[in-house]
């Protein structure tokens, strides 16, 4: 018999709809019942691709004895953290305060008023690894609620007061500080892992925001060390087992410091951000390997993660058939069966580190152990022959793997993650002059503005034709950034006007008088606090995205109110960002943009015509992170102020390269525009 989750659209909640637990989604009915019956709340937060969420479900939530304890003594609420980042953020803070660490599943016990007093993450069915069993936790919390409620309420009150304190983001008295960028780069260098690539030990996470900052630094100061750190990290990940070498795309993180064994879930946001990082590395270095990884990642997303109407799904599960990674790993006998040609098998095994013993529980996680030139020498083949044989082998293995049971797909569409991908697709279309990426970006933008907008309000989540949950700050800001990227690719004024709308929504409904922006609207349901996200890991924080959006709009429109609010937040964050660059790298990139020089390019003419395209291509293939572009015919409406009062010269497409809305002489020559740009930089 199904519980109350059966009416939800979230795949994660639906996974629990047949549990014997009397689950509620987060709603007023559940909270009111807790008050009426004077019962504590058990709040379980997770997401569909979470391995340990599945484990705890199998061990505890599907167990009738455990469910009976939960149903008798608690009001049980299940939350999809991806649909409700506000709830996840608040109660994750509580768990970290209580235990010193966090993770998913998040398991929190609350008073009937929603105040947390005890929590953790995964609890086993029997005591082990210094953890009590989940049933022990349930019994002890139930006893304490009956016998020591005053102490629980005191703990809950103190903890709630603590987590209700949000960062003010009040600006410092000083100016924007370019030295903060220097300090951050030095800090990143001091902790960089030159042996294995990246930052930190095990587990090791991709940090695309850090890579993005370093690439910007190289663009600003021609800093070879920043470039080398960024490209070394990207190359190390591309060679590691964290990358899916058969279908493309990246797994969530590596459990070791070598990037070898991944946590196997695939998330939309990781792949959107990493594809952009590899694309930018190719723009800077011109090395084909970075472009190949970017395009392979985008092909994976377009092939395996795209809804027919244009939105992109959230994730692929880590588990298949109850085992983490089963879909992706290979015994040597598996490889031998798929590649019966002994020479091809030997070459592939040498290239991808496969052995009889394996590197992951007797199986092989594929990783790039040897490069083509080494293999060519070892197997006495020319490099092209090596490439072709490995390409054929990967195709054989991919076809074999497709016969296996596939990981579960979380097919909900989330606004913020799709906004991140919209930026990447638009940038890829621009840099690579690729119509497929442009079409995907245009379709995605239209999908979000039409299918994910209800009665004029952007929504957070969409699935099966139904949009739910009013959007958060991160949704408006990520979509706004994606729309600006698309406008600067196809110059359709619809995208620019829609980006302005997102920014105005942010200013009207999310602003904090103490500085920065809240994650939730001012008419959002009351929670313990209005959370405010400022940390840039694993995705850019909501405030970082909003700051970038305001900066770009200021550069395109000349409206100082956008720049004022953005620069105030940057001034408040620049010192912390310089000290902790791996956690606040998005703020460093915002500081880089705000410091300038900000370049503005107005292209007057008919987009799509050869003369217009020639001028646009002068800049669109280059990595120019502080350049904004407006384009269209003279007198066209709906475009940025940057385009206003510009005229074409002798009916030819004309470029006006400006800084602070003070412009060079207009030119119709791509070569002259290129020279103007070099001088300005």
N, C-alpha and C positions, 0 to 999 in steps of 0.2 A: 504493500500500500504506500502510495507516494505521500510525502509531507508537503509543507507549504512552499517549498522551493520549486515544485513542479510548474508553477505559473511564471517562473522567471525566464529570462532570455540568456543569461550568462551561462556559457558552457560549464564553468567551474561550479556554479550553484546547481546546475542540472545534474552534474556528476553525483551530487549528494541528495538528490530528490527521492531516492528509494532507500536511503538509510533508515534504520529504525529510530534514529534520533528525531525528536519533534522540532526540527529546525524551523526557524523564522528567517526571512531576509531582514535586513535592518529596516525597520519601519515603526511608526508610532504605536501600532498594535502590540508589538513585542515589548516595547519599553513600558507601555501602560500596564500590560499584564504583569510584568515584573513588579511594578509598584503595587498593583492591586493584591497580589499574592505574597508580597514581601519576600521575594526570592532573588538571590543574586543572579546575574547574567553571566553565562559563559559565551564569550565572543571568540570565534575562530575565523581567522583571516588568512586567505591564501590566493592561489591563482591556478589556472588550468594546467600549466606546464610544469608545476612544482613537484619534484620527485618526492620529497618528504611529506608533502601534503597527501599524496596518494598513499604513502606508507601508513600514515596515521589514520587515514580513512579505513584502509583494509584492517588494520590491527584493532582500532578502537570504535570508530563510528559505525562500522558494520557489525560490531559485536553486540548481540542482544543484551548481555549482562551490563556492559558499559553504557549502552543506550538507556537502559532502565534507570541506572543511577543518574544520568544526565537529566532525563525527563522528570524524575521525581523531585530533584532538589534544585534544578536550575531552569531558567529560561534561556534557550540555546539559539544563538544568532550566528549565521554564516554570512561572510562578506567576501566578495571578489575584490581584491585590492586594486585591480586595474579599473574596475568601474567606480570604485569609491576611494580615490587616493586621499581624500580628506580624513576619512575614518582610519585608514591605514596609517597615515602620518601621525595622527594624534596618539593612537594606541601603541604604535611602534616606539614612540618616545617613552611611553610608560614602561614598556618591557625593557628597554635599554636602561632606564633609570633604576629598575628593580634588579636587573641581572648583569648589567654591564655589556650586554650584546643583544643583537636582534636577528631576526630571520623569519622565514616562513616554513611551516605554518606558524602564525602568531596566535598564541593561546592566552587569552586575558580574561580575568574574572573581574566583574564590575558590580558596583552597587546598583539597585534598581534605577537610580538617577543617572547611571552611565559613568560613574567615577571608578577608575581602575584601582585595585588594591593588591592584586597578585597576578603574576603572569610569567610566561616563558615562551618557548617555541615548540619543538617536537617533544612529546612525552611517549615513552615506550609502553607496551601492554604489561610488561613485567619490569621490576627494578633492574637497571643495568647502567654501566658507565656513569656511576654516581648520580643517576637520575631516578626519582621515584616513578612508579608506574602511574599511568593516567588515572586508574581507579583509586589509587592511594591519594592522589591530589584531589580528586572529586570528593572523597569521603572526608578528608581533612578540612577542605574549604567548607563543606556543608556543616561539619561539627563546629568550626570556628564561627560561622554565621549564626548558629543557634546560641552558642555559649559565650562568644567574645565579640559581639557585634560592635560594641562601642569602640574597641581598638581598631577593628576593620574600618569603621567610618572615619576614625581619626587618620589612619594611614591613607585612606582614599582621598580625604580632604587635602592633606599635605601634598600628595602626589599630583592631584588635579591642579592645585595652585602652581606647582612647578611646571607642568607641561603647558599650562595656559600662557606662560610667558613667551612671547614671540619676539624675534629680533626686530628692533625698531628701524634699522637702516637710516638713521639720522646722519646726514652728511657731516664730514669733518670740516673744520674751518679752512683747511688748506685747499690747494688747487689739485687738479688731476696730476698724478705723479708719474712721469715716465720712468723714474728709477725703480718703481714697483715692478715693472716688466723685467728689468735687469736682475733684481733680487730673485724673482720667481724662476727665471731661466737658470740662474746659478744653483738654486735649491734643487731643481729638477735634475741638473747635471750631477749634483753630489749624491743623489740617491738612485741614479740610473743603473740598471743591470746590463752591463755591456757584454756579459757572457750569454745571457738568454734573451735579452730584450725586454723592455717594459719597465714598470716600476712596481716594487713590492715583491713579496715572497708568495708562498702558497696560502690560499688560492690567489691566482693572479687574474686580474680583470683587464679587458681592453679599456683604454682610456682615450677614446677618440677626441674628447674635448681638449685633453693635454696635447695630443698630436696636432690638433688644429691651432692651438696657441703657438706651438713651436714653429709650425709652417708660417704663420703670420709674422713671427719674430724674424724668421729668415727673410721674408718679403720686406720687412721694415729695415733691417740692418745688414742684410747679406751675411747673416750669422751662420757659418758652416757647421758649427757644433749643434745649433738648434735643428738645422736640416738633418744632420747625421743621426741625432737622437730619434727624431720623428720617423725617418725612413728605416732605421734599424729596427725600431719597434714594429713598424708595419710589416717589414720583411720577415721578422721572427714569427709574428702571428700567422702570416700567410704560409709559412713553411710548417707550422705546428699542427698538432691534431685538433686544435680549436677550430680550424677551418675544415669544412666538408670538401674534401678534394675531388669528390665525384659529382655532386649536384650543385656545389657552390654554396656560399653563405657561411656564416660563422655561428658557432655555438656560444652559449652564454659566458662562460669563463673556463679557465683551466684550474684543475685541482692541484697542480704542481707548478713550480716556477719555470718549467721548461716549455710551457704551452703544449705539452704532449697530450695529457688525458683531459678531455673537457667534461664539464657538466653539460649534458647533451641537449638541453632545450635550446631552441632557436627562437629568438625574440625579434619582432619587427624593428624595434628601435635600435638595437645593436647593429643590425644589418644596414639600416638606413644611414646611421652615423658613420659606420666604417666604410661603406661605399663612397661616401663623400670624402673621407680622409684619404682613401687610396686615389680617388680622382684628383684631389688637390696635389698629392705627392707626384702624380704623373705630370700635372701642369708645371710643377716646379722643376722636376728632374728631366722630364722627357723620356724616362725609362719605361719601356713597354710593359714590364712586369706589373707595375702599379695600376696601369690602365686595365690590364687583363683581369686583375683581381676585382677592380671596381665593376667592370662590366659583367663578370661572372656572378658577382653578388646581386647585381640588379636583375640579371636573367633569372636567377633563382627566385627572387621576389615576384617578378612578373609572371613566372611560370607556376609557382607553387603557392603563392600567398595572396593572389589577387582575386577578388570577388568579380563575377561577370559584370556587375554594374560599375566597377571602377575603384572601390575602396579596397584596402589591404587588411588581411587578417592579422591577429595579434601574435600568435605563437604556434610552434610545433612542440609537442610534448617531449620530455626527456626519456620517457618510458615507453616500451612496447612489451606486451605480454608479461607485464609485471616486472620487467627488468630494465634498469637504466642503461641506455645506449645499445640495446640489443639490435636495433635496426641498423646501426652504423658500423658495428665492429665485425671482424672476420677471423675465423680460425684459418690456419694455413691450409687445411683441407678444403675449406670454402673457396679460397683463392685458387687452389689447384683444380677444383671442379670447374670454376668459371673461366680459368685460363689454362686450358689443357696443353697449349704449346709451351714446352719446357723453357725454351729460350725467352719467350715473352714473360713467363712467370718469373724467371730469374731476374730479368731486367726490372720488372715492376717491383718485386720484393726488395731489390737493392735500392730502388728509387724511393720507396715509401716505407722503408724500415720494417717490413713484415718478416717475422721469424716463426719457426715451429712452436716456440714457447710463448710467443706473443708478448705484449707489453701492458695488457689490461685483463687480468683475471683469465689468462690462458688464450685470450683473443688479441687481435691486432687493431689498435687505433691507427689509421693511416696518417702518416706525416711525411714531409719531404726530407728524407735523410741525406740524399745526395743530389747535387745539381746536374744538369744535362752534360756539361763539359766533363765532369768527373766520370759520369757513366759512359760517355763516348770513349774516353780513354780506357776505362776498365773493360768494356765489352767490345772494343775495337770497331766502333761504329761511328759514322759521322753524326753531327749534332742534330741534323734534320731528321735522320732516321730514328734517333732516340726519341725526339719529340713526337713523331708520328706513331711509333709503337706504343708509347705511353698514352697518347690520346686514344688509340684504339682500345688499349687495355682498360682505361677508365670507363669508356663507353660500354664495354662488355660487363664490367662490374656494376655499373649503374643499372643496366637492364636487369641483371641478376638481382640486385638489391630491390628493385621495384616490385619483384614478385613476393617480397616479404610483407608481413603485416606492417602497415605504415603507422608512424606515431600519430596520436590524436591531434587534431587541428582545433585550436581555439579560434573559431571563425567570427568572433565579434570584431567590429571595426571601431577603433578608438581614435578620437579626433586628434589628440596631441601627437600620437605616434605617426598617424597619417600625415599630419602637418610637417613633421620632420622629414618623412620620405618625400613629400611634395617638394621641399627645398632641394633635396638631392636629385630627384628626377629632373627638375627644371634646370639645375646647374649642369647636370650631365647632358641634357639636350643642347644647352648653350655651348658647353665646352667641346662636345664631340660632334656637334651639328647632326644630331640623330633625331629623325622624325618619330621613331618609335617611342623614345623617351618623352618627347614633347607631347605626343598624343596621350600617353599614359598620365602625364602630369595634368594636362587639360581636363581629361576625363575625371581624374581624382578630384581636382579643384571643384568642378561642377557637381560631383557627387556630394562633396562635403557641404557646399552651399545650398544644395537642393534637398538631398535625402537626409542630411544630418542637421538640418535647420528646421525647427518646428515653430510656427507662429512668430517668426522673426528671431528666435533664440537658437543659438548653436547648442547642440547636445553633445554629451560626452561619448555615448556608446550607441552603436547601431548593429542590429542583427535581425535577419529574417524580415526585413522591411520595416522594422520598428526601431525608432530612435528613443533612447532613454537617458535620464539623468542630465540635468542642465549643466552646461559646460563649466569647467574650472578655468582658472587663469592660464594654466599651461596649454589648454586647448585653444583658447583665443589667440594666445601669443604664438604658438607653433603654427597654427593655421595662417595667422597674419604674416609671419616670416615666409612661409611657403608661397603665399599669394604674391608677395613682393618679388620673390625669386622668379616666379612664373611670369609676372608682368615684365620683368627685365629680360625675359627670353623671347616672348611673342608680342609684347607691347599692346596687349589687349587691356583697355582701360577698365574693364569690368573687374579684373583682378586687383588693380590698384585701389579702386573705390571700395572693394570688399575688404582689403587690408586696412584701409583707413577706418572702416566700420569696426573691425576687431579692436583696433587701438582705442577708438572712442568708447567702446564697451568697457574696456579695461579701465580707462580713466574715470568713467562714470560709476562703475559698480564694484571695483576691486581695490581702489586706492586706500592706503593707510595714511591718515594724517601725520603719523610719526615717521613716514618714509617708506617707500617701496609699495608693494601690493600684497594683499591677502590672496590666498589660494582660492577662496570661495567668494561668491557674490555677496553683496550686502543684504540680499533678501533670501540667502540660503537658510536651510533649517538650522535651528540653534544646536550647537555642539558645545563641548567643554571649552573650546576656544576656536578662533578663526586661524587655522594654520597658515604659515608663511614659509614657503620653500626658497632656500637660498643656496643649497649645496648642489654642485654640478656632477653628481655621480649617482647612477650610471648615465642618466640623461641630463641635459642642461636643465637647471632649476627653472621653475615657473618665472621667478623674478629675473633671472638671466635672460630668458627668451623675451620677456616683456621689454627689458632694457634694450636689447638688440633691435627689436621692432621699432621702438621710439627713436633710436638713433638713426636708423635707415629712413624712417619717415621724415625726420628733421632734415636730413641731407637732401631728400627729394622735394620736400615741400617748402623748406625755408622757415617753417613754423617753430619758433623758439620754445614754445611750451613743451613740445616733444623732447627736445634736447635737454631742457631744464630738469625734467623729472628723471630722465635717464642718467644724466651726469650727477645728480644728487645721490642716486643709488650707488653709482660707481665710486664716488668719493667715500661713501660709507663702507664700501667693501674692499677697496684697493689694498689696504694694509693686510687684512686677513688673507686676501688672495695671494699676495706676495709671499706670505709665510707658509701657506698651505696650498700650493698651486695644484696639487693633484686633486684636491677637493673643490676648487673654485676656479678652474681653468677657463670656464665660460666667461667669468667676470674679467679675466685678464684679456680675453679677446675683445670684450666690450670696451675695456680701457684703451686697447690698441686702436680701435675704430674712433673712439671719442677724441683721442690725442691727434688723430689725423697724420698726414694731410688727407682730408676727405676730398676725393675727386668726384665731380659730377659731370656726366656726359649727356648732353641733349642731342638726339639724332632727329633731324627734321626731314621727313620724307615718307614714302609709302613702305611700311614694313613688308618684306617679302620681295620687293623689287631688287634687281641685281645691284644697283648703286647703293641702296640702303644696306643690303646684306654685306657688301664689301666693307663699308665703314664699321658695321657691327662686328664683323669677324675680326677686325683689328684688335678688339679688346676681349671678345667673348671667349676666346680660347686660353687666355692668360689667367694666372692666379693673381687677382687684384682685389684683395679683401676690403679695401677702403674706397672702392669705386661704386657709385650707383649710376644707373642709366635710365633715362626716360626717352621714349621714342614715339613718333607719330607725325601725322601731317600738320602743317601750320594751321593753327586755329582750332584743332580738334579739342573736344570737351572731355572732361573726366580724367585727364592726365595730370601728373604732378606739375606744380608751379614751375619746376625746372624747365619745362617745355614751353611755357607761356612767352608770347611775344618774340618767338624765334621764327625766322624766315629762311626758306630755302634759297640758295644762290643759283640763279639762272635755271630754275626748275630741276636742279640736281639735289640729291640727298646731301645734307649738310650737317657737319658735326660742330658742336660748341663744347669744348672742354673747359670746365670751370672749377674753381676752388673758392668756397664761400660765396657762390653765385657771382663771382667775378671771373669773366671768361676770357680765354684766348680769342684771337681772331678766328672767325668761322672758316672751315675748310671743307672742301669736297674730296680731298685726296686722302686715301687710306695711309699712304706713306707719310704725309705731313701730320696726320693725326697720331700715327705711331711715334713720330719724333716729339710732338707736343707732350705725349704721355710720358715718354722717357725723361724729358726735362722736368716735368711736374713731379715725377717720382724721385 
